[in-house]
């Protein structure tokens, strides 16, 4: 089986971008400040690290696992096991630090 690291990376990036765009522009008519990201939110997320979110039950039980499975599936289709773990971590890291605003003021 041939390895396709960059293809898998691109697919994971595209999945995160698609979910972010939906959350930012369509969900709640674009009024949710948690998806108005930029350099300031990225710097703050990197400085403060992970935190527990205030998502609803349906988001935590259905949306988060679905998003994670999409990331994992993309990596598994293209790479061997060690690469899957690395890309799955990278996709989660990208979303947590660059896909949403944690510390709203």
C-alpha positions in Angstrom: 0.0 0.0 0.0 1.4 3.3 -1.0 1.6 6.1 1.5 -0.2 9.4 0.7 0.7 11.7 3.6 0.0 15.0 1.9 -3.2 13.8 0.4 -4.4 12.6 3.9 -3.2 15.9 5.4 -5.1 17.9 2.8 -8.3 15.9 3.3 -8.1 16.5 7.1 -7.5 20.2 6.6 -10.4 20.4 4.2 -12.7 18.6 6.6 -11.8 21.0 9.4 -12.2 23.9 7.1 -15.6 22.7 5.9 -16.9 22.2 9.5 -15.5 25.6 10.6 -17.2 27.3 7.6 -20.5 25.6 8.4 -20.2 26.6 12.1 -19.1 30.2 11.2 -21.5 31.1 8.3 -24.5 28.8 8.4 -25.1 27.5 12.0 -27.0 29.9 14.1 -27.0 32.3 11.1 -23.4 33.2 11.8 -24.0 34.8 15.2 -21.9 32.4 17.3 -18.8 34.2 18.4 -17.0 30.9 19.1 -16.1 30.6 15.4 -14.9 34.2 14.7 -11.3 33.1 14.6 -8.2 35.1 13.8 -4.7 35.8 14.8 -5.8 37.0 18.3 -7.8 33.9 19.1 -5.1 31.6 17.7 -2.5 33.3 20.0 -4.8 33.1 23.0 -5.6 29.4 22.3 -1.9 28.6 22.0 -1.1 30.5 25.2 -4.0 29.1 27.3 -4.1 25.5 25.9 -7.1 23.1 25.9 -10.1 23.7 28.0 -13.4 22.0 28.7 -16.1 23.3 26.3 -19.7 24.2 27.1 -21.1 22.3 24.2 -24.6 20.7 24.3 -25.1 17.0 24.8 -25.9 16.4 21.2 -22.7 18.2 20.1 -20.6 16.1 22.5 -22.3 12.8 21.8 -22.8 13.1 18.0 -21.0 16.0 16.3 -17.6 15.6 18.0 -17.4 11.8 17.4 -18.5 12.2 13.8 -15.9 14.9 13.2 -13.2 12.8 14.8 -14.2 9.7 12.8 -13.9 11.7 9.6 -10.4 12.8 10.5 -9.4 9.2 11.5 -11.0 7.7 8.4 -9.1 10.0 6.1 -5.8 9.1 7.7 -6.5 5.4 7.8 -7.4 5.4 4.1 -4.0 6.9 3.2 -1.4 5.8 5.8 -0.2 3.0 8.0 -0.9 2.9 11.7 1.8 5.3 13.1 0.9 7.9 10.5 -2.8 7.6 11.4 -2.1 8.5 15.0 0.1 11.4 14.1 -2.5 12.9 11.6 -5.4 12.3 13.9 -3.5 14.2 16.6 -2.7 16.9 14.1 -6.3 17.3 13.0 -7.5 17.6 16.6 -4.8 20.0 17.4 -5.6 22.1 14.4 -9.3 22.3 15.3 -8.8 23.0 19.0 -6.2 25.7 18.5 -7.1 27.3 15.2 -10.8 26.3 14.5 -12.6 27.9 17.4 -12.4 30.6 20.1 -12.2 29.3 23.6 -11.9 32.3 25.8 -14.7 34.7 24.9 -14.6 38.1 26.4 
